[in-house]
């Protein structure tokens, strides 16, 4: 039996959250479903699992940024809400890359693109992006690529 798509997994999780009356989970998953549906309507196409991962990755980044801003403003309860939503979204993301795996991917991308220095960073990032979407924070990836190209 084929593994169900991310959209189906989201739909099933929404149903489960309704049955268990888990309000924050239900609201978070419905937001994710709405974001996916909005893109499908806007672009008039069915989203692939890769596209859904990009949507979820963007939602994670938004929540990470919001949690940091709430914490800086002394609004810990709102920061906790954002972190709770992050945990729910992360359930649908692929396993995170280890430091070693990430370093190996960066070395391979630098080698395959023939990157010589910082001027080649865009090419290296474009090579890595499809392989790491949803598996690593892009800010961290950017720092690591920059460090590898400089040093």
PyMOL commands that set and color helices and strands:
alter all, ss='L'
color gray80, all
select helices_A, chain A and resi 6-20+23-43+49-72+76-90+99-113+118-132+138-150
alter helices_A, ss='H'
color red, helices_A
deselect
rebuild
show_as cartoon
